[in-house]
Amino acid sequence: MSTPLFSDTVSGLGGQIQLELSILSRKGGRNYNEDACGHWHAGGHLCCVVADGAGGHGGGDIASKLAVQQLIGSYAQQPATAPEGVRELIIETNRTIIAHRALAEGQRHMHTTVVSLFLDLDSQTALWGHAGDSRLYIFRDGRLLNHTRDHSLVQSLVDAGLLAPEKMRTHPQRSELLSALGTAEEDLQVSVAQQPWLFQAGDVFLLCTDGLWEYTDDDELVASLRAAPDPQSWLAELEATVLRNAAHKPSHDNFSAVTVWVVDPV
């Protein structure tokens, strides 16, 4: 699924910039899609959220949608302007997921990853936060600057020097999470941007579930971004890459992404 291009022109440091956004979400080789994506824009703020649910009996589908709705709704009421505000938004969303687990038998074990991006269009600053192994990638002028660190077993092995980063995508326990929404609050791990990050024309943000990054390595992300004329074309190429690289695994995971491009206005 793709959505029409979202764009806005805002005044900021150094003059006018424009934001362009596109969304992709596919069920992959599964019977249904437990990913959810969403965005909201008003009053000089943009919020984007991607979530990857699990839990059986349809619970994952409910959990991911709840996470997107709760984060966007809370941010729309009171936009976060500091890292601790983002952390509180995610913790509040976790409480919502836990509360809904008690509403139906099929939801008792539901949980979801989440990754969120918050742009202040007036100050041209970005904040982000996540729980689990859905990721935010940041690019500048076609170069990969950084991506979030997963709350997962394989990430902990990489951090301890016991696993090479390039082995994360193929490790047999790659899907084992150390944290996700639906976790008891005392055990929940949430990571947020340490401080607001100044964005500029040429920057690209990519929020995605593990079903996408598992089948697209960093080199493929960069090469396809440099070749793409616009966000929709880039996500179409990433979709083709996932389907090509996952062809050996008919039951491969759902995959979803939201990308935001910061460009000079035409």
C-alpha angles and dihedrals in degrees: 000000000000127000129215115274114276116209138169135174117220137176115242146139108326095015135282125002133175130216122213123188137187135177133211127185126166133170091224111196095336128103093242140007118257093177122099132192135184146157138196131196130185141124097016096312134105124192124188125183134183123184136181114203133200139167109108132255091060092301094122091056090052094045096052093047091047091052093052094045095046096047094046093044094050093045092049090055094047118005113219113240100178137041094255089055090056091048091052091050090055093045090050089051090051089055089053092052092049092048091053093050088074095053098077138013092238091057098052095101101030121132138156142201117231138194122184137186126198122192124192102205095194097054092028092230131139133210127183142178139182148178122203128004103314105114145214116212121194122203130182121195091342096311124114108239101177148319134212121269116245125239092228143116094251092050089054089051090051091048090052092051092246097114133037112240092237089060093061093088095056103034111123091232094045093123096053107114127203093197141013137149109286091052121124107269094242089058098040117116116204124177123196137176108279092226139354110289120219111231128199142181109298094039120124127191122199122190113187146159123244089258087073105037092044089067100035117061124204094265091053091048092052096043094049092046092052090051097046120097095201143002095267092052091049094052090046089055092047089051090053090047093053093048091048097046093043095047090107090059110057092184095053118152131272111270129204139169144177119200128191120194123197108208141166110260116255 
